[in-house]
Amino acid sequence: MSFASIQKLPTNLRKPCCGLCFLFVLLTFFWNPLAFYLPLLAYEITILFVPVQKNRPACADAFFKPQQNPAQGRVYIFSAFCLLLLLIIQTLRTAAPAPLFLLCALAGYLSWKSRQIWQAKQSLHLLRDSSTENQILLRQKNQNLIHQQDYEIHVATLKERNRIAREIHDNVGHMLSRSILQTGALAALNCQEQLKEPLNALKSTLNSAMDSIRESVHGLHDDSIDLENSIQEILKDFSGYQITLDYDIGFAVPASIKYCFISIVKEALSNIARHSKATAISITLRQHPLLYQLAISDNGEPNCSFQPGMGISNMEERIRNLNGNFSISTKHGFRIFISVPA
């Protein structure tokens, strides 16, 4: 049993073990050969009372020596004094004091050096763990920043597409419409047979250009719709509810699915506001490799007399047109679950 191992014992066993150790010290007065175990006692005292400062940063331990606790220092000095006194007494009783002094000093030095090495290893482990943790946090922050940057670029791109579509519709579309009307008027007033065919061809060309402009504008407008932002705008009209939105869908969502999900969210929230006594609403949108999912639920009271109306029929029709699945339940509040193939 050593002094260092006594610290690891339960509290109720420490006193008896300490008593045994001090009993050994007393026996050295009556049996001189036991005095040669005093270097081991010096080693134990040194390794037991050399202080280790807790809750110290790993980087500080790597470059600075821990400061000594005054209370622990007094215990250490008192123990060393008692050991020195014991050695002096044994010097007077034995004929070989020099080796005993030398061995005790060497044991104390080895104990102190071992403690320093142990502290350095502990500091190194803490520093390594801290560095690993900081690297993980840094990678997470970088990923979040990259995701946020991609999202901001995506939103800016959608806004620019919407602006271009609006400019084309307001300017180019208006000029083409006026040109078509003017060409029709000229064709109606024309009395020359040789100009009739060119005017009709011009009018047909302008009509084709107008159709192309309409398709381009509609395409740009469909691409400029951001599903998440659109749903967030819808939720602003239902601020009286505790709404939880779990959105996990990428950027490249087909326009048909965007319009479908936006319409269903509007209709479902309107039904909840009119028919359900709910206080909380949960909306989940997820993208899987082969399908998109939409789930809407509330904490309203069960309604056994619920009858699907025109709004539910419109939802089912939209999902059917996309070859999706639609299910509704009112057993534990109002619940809608939708899956649409990607």
C-alpha positions as CSV (number, residue, x, y, z in Angstrom):
1,M,0.0,0.0,0.0
2,S,1.4,3.4,-1.1
3,F,0.5,7.0,-0.2
4,A,-0.4,7.7,-3.8
5,S,-2.7,4.7,-4.0
6,I,-4.5,5.8,-0.8
7,Q,-6.0,8.7,-2.7
8,K,-7.8,6.3,-5.0
9,L,-9.5,4.4,-2.1
10,P,-12.9,5.2,-0.7
11,T,-13.0,7.8,2.0
12,N,-13.9,5.3,4.8
13,L,-10.7,3.2,4.0
14,R,-8.2,6.0,3.8
15,K,-7.7,6.5,7.5
16,P,-6.9,2.8,8.3
17,C,-4.5,2.6,5.4
18,C,-2.7,5.8,6.5
19,G,-2.5,4.4,10.0
20,L,-0.8,1.3,8.6
21,C,1.7,3.5,6.7
22,F,2.6,5.5,9.8
23,L,2.8,2.3,11.8
24,F,5.5,1.2,9.4
25,V,7.3,4.5,10.0
26,L,7.2,3.9,13.7
27,L,8.5,0.3,13.3
28,T,11.7,1.8,11.7
29,F,12.6,3.1,15.2
30,F,12.5,-0.4,16.6
31,W,13.9,-2.4,13.7
32,N,16.7,-0.6,11.9
33,P,16.6,-2.6,8.6
34,L,13.2,-1.1,7.8
35,A,14.9,2.3,7.5
36,F,16.2,1.3,4.1
37,Y,12.6,1.5,2.9
38,L,12.6,5.3,3.7
39,P,13.6,6.2,0.1
40,L,10.4,4.6,-1.1
41,L,8.6,6.8,1.4
42,A,10.3,9.9,0.1
43,Y,9.3,8.9,-3.4
44,E,5.7,8.5,-2.3
45,I,5.6,11.8,-0.4
46,T,7.0,13.7,-3.4
47,I,4.7,12.2,-5.9
48,L,1.7,12.7,-3.6
49,F,2.2,16.3,-2.7
50,V,3.6,17.9,-5.8
51,P,0.6,19.9,-6.9
52,V,-1.2,19.6,-10.2
53,Q,-3.3,22.6,-11.1
54,K,-6.8,21.6,-12.4
55,N,-8.9,23.4,-15.0
56,R,-5.9,24.9,-16.7
57,P,-5.9,25.4,-20.5
58,A,-3.9,22.8,-22.4
59,C,-1.8,25.4,-24.2
60,A,-0.8,27.0,-20.9
61,D,0.3,23.7,-19.4
62,A,2.4,23.1,-22.5
63,F,4.4,26.3,-22.0
64,F,4.1,27.3,-18.3
65,K,4.7,25.3,-15.2
66,P,1.7,25.0,-12.9
67,Q,1.8,27.2,-9.8
68,Q,1.9,25.6,-6.5
69,N,-1.1,25.6,-4.2
70,P,0.0,27.2,-0.8
71,A,-1.9,24.6,1.3
72,Q,-0.4,21.7,-0.7
73,G,3.1,23.3,-0.4
74,R,2.8,23.5,3.4
75,V,1.8,19.8,3.5
76,Y,4.8,18.9,1.3
77,I,7.2,20.9,3.4
78,F,5.9,19.5,6.6
79,S,6.2,15.9,5.2
80,A,9.7,16.5,3.9
81,F,10.7,18.0,7.3
82,C,9.3,14.9,9.1
83,L,11.1,12.6,6.8
84,L,14.4,14.6,7.3
85,L,13.9,14.4,11.0
86,L,13.3,10.7,10.8
87,L,16.5,10.3,8.7
88,I,18.5,12.3,11.3
89,I,17.2,10.0,14.1
90,Q,18.1,6.9,12.0
91,T,21.6,8.4,11.4
92,L,22.2,8.4,15.1
93,R,20.9,4.8,15.4
94,T,22.5,3.2,12.3
95,A,26.0,3.0,11.0
96,A,25.3,3.7,7.3
97,P,23.6,7.1,7.1
98,A,25.2,8.3,3.9
99,P,23.6,5.7,1.5
100,L,20.3,6.3,3.2
101,F,20.4,10.1,2.6
102,L,21.6,9.6,-1.0
103,L,18.8,7.1,-1.8
104,C,16.1,9.4,-0.3
105,A,17.4,12.3,-2.3
106,L,17.5,10.3,-5.5
107,A,14.0,8.9,-4.9
108,G,12.6,12.4,-4.3
109,Y,14.3,13.7,-7.5
110,L,13.0,10.7,-9.6
111,S,9.5,11.2,-8.2
112,W,9.6,14.9,-9.0
113,K,10.9,14.2,-12.5
114,S,8.3,11.5,-13.1
115,R,5.6,13.9,-12.0
116,Q,6.8,16.5,-14.5
117,I,6.9,14.0,-17.3
118,W,3.4,12.9,-16.4
119,Q,2.1,16.5,-16.4
120,A,3.8,17.1,-19.8
121,K,2.0,14.1,-21.2
122,Q,-1.3,15.2,-19.8
123,S,-0.8,18.7,-21.3
124,L,0.1,17.2,-24.6
125,H,-3.1,15.0,-24.6
126,L,-5.2,18.0,-23.7
127,L,-3.6,20.2,-26.3
128,R,-4.2,17.4,-28.9
129,D,-7.8,17.0,-27.9
130,S,-8.4,20.7,-27.9
131,S,-6.8,21.0,-31.4
132,T,-9.0,18.2,-32.7
133,E,-12.1,19.8,-31.3
134,N,-11.2,23.2,-32.8
135,Q,-10.6,21.6,-36.2
136,I,-14.0,19.9,-36.1
137,L,-15.7,23.2,-35.1
138,L,-13.8,25.0,-37.8
139,R,-14.9,22.5,-40.5
140,Q,-18.5,22.8,-39.3
141,K,-18.4,26.6,-39.5
142,N,-16.8,26.5,-42.9
143,Q,-19.6,24.1,-44.1
144,N,-22.2,26.4,-42.7
145,L,-20.6,29.4,-44.3
146,I,-20.4,27.6,-47.7
147,H,-24.0,26.5,-47.4
148,Q,-25.1,30.1,-46.5
149,Q,-23.1,31.5,-49.4
150,D,-24.6,29.1,-51.8
151,Y,-28.1,29.9,-50.6
152,E,-27.5,33.7,-50.9
153,I,-26.1,33.2,-54.4
154,H,-29.2,31.1,-55.3
155,V,-31.6,33.7,-53.9
156,A,-29.7,36.5,-55.7
157,T,-29.9,34.5,-59.0
158,L,-33.6,33.9,-58.5
159,K,-34.2,37.6,-57.9
160,E,-32.2,38.6,-61.0
161,R,-34.2,36.1,-63.1
162,N,-37.4,37.5,-61.8
163,R,-36.2,41.1,-62.6
164,I,-35.3,40.1,-66.1
165,A,-38.6,38.4,-66.7
166,R,-40.4,41.5,-65.4
167,E,-38.4,43.8,-67.6
168,I,-39.0,41.6,-70.7
169,H,-42.7,41.4,-70.0
170,D,-43.1,45.2,-69.3
171,N,-40.9,46.5,-72.1
172,V,-40.3,44.0,-74.9
173,G,-43.7,42.4,-74.6
174,H,-45.4,45.8,-74.7
175,M,-43.5,46.9,-77.8
176,L,-44.3,43.6,-79.6
177,S,-48.0,43.9,-78.7
178,R,-48.1,47.4,-80.1
179,S,-46.2,46.3,-83.3
180,I,-48.8,43.4,-83.8
181,L,-51.7,45.9,-83.4
182,Q,-50.0,48.4,-85.8
183,T,-49.4,45.6,-88.4
184,G,-53.0,44.5,-88.1
185,A,-54.2,48.0,-88.7
186,L,-51.9,48.4,-91.7
187,A,-53.2,45.1,-93.1
188,A,-56.8,46.3,-92.7
189,L,-56.1,49.6,-94.4
190,N,-54.0,48.2,-97.1
191,C,-55.5,48.4,-100.6
192,Q,-52.5,47.2,-102.6
193,E,-52.5,43.5,-103.4
194,Q,-48.7,43.2,-103.5
195,L,-48.4,44.4,-99.9
196,K,-51.0,42.0,-98.5
197,E,-48.8,38.9,-98.3
198,P,-45.7,40.7,-96.8
199,L,-47.9,42.3,-94.1
200,N,-49.4,38.9,-93.2
201,A,-46.0,37.4,-93.0
202,L,-44.8,40.3,-90.8
203,K,-47.8,39.8,-88.5
204,S,-47.2,36.1,-88.2
205,T,-43.5,36.7,-87.4
206,L,-44.4,39.2,-84.7
207,N,-47.0,36.7,-83.2
208,S,-44.3,34.0,-83.1
209,A,-41.9,36.4,-81.4
210,M,-44.6,37.2,-78.9
211,D,-45.2,33.5,-78.2
212,S,-41.5,33.0,-77.7
213,I,-41.3,35.9,-75.3
214,R,-44.2,34.6,-73.3
215,E,-42.5,31.2,-73.0
216,S,-39.2,32.7,-72.0
217,V,-40.8,35.0,-69.4
218,H,-42.8,32.2,-67.9
219,G,-39.8,30.0,-67.7
220,L,-37.7,32.6,-66.0
221,H,-40.5,33.3,-63.6
222,D,-40.9,29.6,-62.7
223,D,-37.2,29.3,-62.1
224,S,-37.2,32.5,-59.9
225,I,-39.6,31.0,-57.4
226,D,-37.9,29.9,-54.2
227,L,-39.9,27.2,-52.5
228,E,-38.6,27.9,-49.0
229,N,-39.1,31.7,-49.2
230,S,-42.6,31.2,-50.6
231,I,-43.6,29.0,-47.7
232,Q,-42.1,31.4,-45.3
233,E,-44.2,34.2,-46.8
234,I,-47.3,32.1,-46.4
235,L,-46.5,31.4,-42.7
236,K,-46.4,35.1,-42.0
237,D,-50.2,35.2,-42.3
238,F,-50.6,32.5,-39.6
239,S,-48.4,34.1,-36.9
240,G,-51.0,33.2,-34.2
241,Y,-49.9,29.6,-34.4
242,Q,-46.8,28.0,-33.1
243,I,-45.4,26.8,-36.4
244,T,-42.4,24.5,-36.9
245,L,-40.9,24.3,-40.4
246,D,-38.4,21.5,-41.2
247,Y,-37.1,22.3,-44.7
248,D,-34.6,19.8,-46.2
249,I,-34.9,20.3,-50.0
250,G,-32.2,21.4,-52.5
251,F,-32.3,24.2,-54.9
252,A,-33.2,22.4,-58.2
253,V,-36.9,21.7,-57.6
254,P,-39.2,21.2,-60.6
255,A,-41.6,24.1,-61.1
256,S,-44.6,21.8,-61.1
257,I,-43.7,20.5,-57.6
258,K,-43.0,24.1,-56.4
259,Y,-46.5,25.3,-57.4
260,C,-48.1,22.1,-56.1
261,F,-46.5,22.3,-52.6
262,I,-47.1,26.0,-52.3
263,S,-50.8,25.6,-53.1
264,I,-51.2,22.6,-50.8
265,V,-49.6,24.5,-47.9
266,K,-51.9,27.4,-48.4
267,E,-55.0,25.2,-48.6
268,A,-54.0,23.1,-45.6
269,L,-53.2,26.1,-43.4
270,S,-56.6,27.6,-44.4
271,N,-58.4,24.4,-43.4
272,I,-56.6,24.3,-40.1
273,A,-57.6,27.9,-39.4
274,R,-61.2,27.3,-40.3
275,H,-61.9,23.8,-38.9
276,S,-59.3,22.9,-36.4
277,K,-58.8,24.1,-32.8
278,A,-55.1,23.8,-33.1
279,T,-52.4,25.9,-31.5
280,A,-49.3,24.4,-33.1
281,I,-48.6,23.3,-36.7
282,S,-45.7,21.3,-38.0
283,I,-44.6,21.4,-41.7
284,T,-41.9,19.1,-43.0
285,L,-40.5,19.1,-46.5
286,R,-37.9,16.6,-47.5
287,Q,-36.1,15.5,-50.6
288,H,-35.1,11.9,-51.2
289,P,-33.2,10.4,-54.1
290,L,-36.4,9.4,-55.9
291,L,-39.2,11.5,-54.4
292,Y,-40.2,14.7,-52.5
293,Q,-42.3,14.5,-49.3
294,L,-44.6,17.0,-47.7
295,A,-46.1,16.4,-44.2
296,I,-48.5,18.9,-42.4
297,S,-49.9,18.2,-39.0
298,D,-51.5,20.1,-36.0
299,N,-52.4,19.4,-32.4
300,G,-56.1,20.0,-32.9
301,E,-58.9,17.8,-31.5
302,P,-59.9,14.6,-33.4
303,N,-62.8,15.1,-35.7
304,C,-64.8,12.0,-36.5
305,S,-67.3,13.8,-38.6
306,F,-64.8,15.3,-41.0
307,Q,-65.9,15.3,-44.7
308,P,-63.4,16.2,-47.4
309,G,-64.4,19.4,-49.2
310,M,-63.4,21.2,-52.4
311,G,-60.0,22.1,-51.0
312,I,-59.1,18.5,-50.2
313,S,-60.3,17.4,-53.7
314,N,-58.1,20.0,-55.3
315,M,-55.1,18.8,-53.3
316,E,-55.7,15.2,-54.4
317,E,-56.1,16.3,-58.0
318,R,-52.8,18.2,-58.0
319,I,-51.0,15.2,-56.5
320,R,-52.7,12.8,-58.9
321,N,-51.5,14.9,-61.9
322,L,-47.9,14.5,-60.6
323,N,-48.3,10.7,-60.1
324,G,-47.9,11.1,-56.3
325,N,-49.5,9.7,-53.2
326,F,-51.9,11.6,-50.9
327,S,-53.2,10.6,-47.5
328,I,-55.1,12.5,-44.8
329,S,-56.0,11.6,-41.2
330,T,-58.0,13.3,-38.5
331,K,-57.5,10.8,-35.6
332,H,-54.9,12.8,-33.8
333,G,-55.4,16.2,-35.2
334,F,-55.3,17.2,-38.9
335,R,-52.6,15.4,-40.7
336,I,-51.6,15.3,-44.4
337,F,-48.8,13.2,-45.9
338,I,-47.8,13.7,-49.6
339,S,-45.1,12.0,-51.7
340,V,-44.3,13.0,-55.2
341,P,-41.8,11.3,-57.5
342,A,-38.8,13.4,-58.4
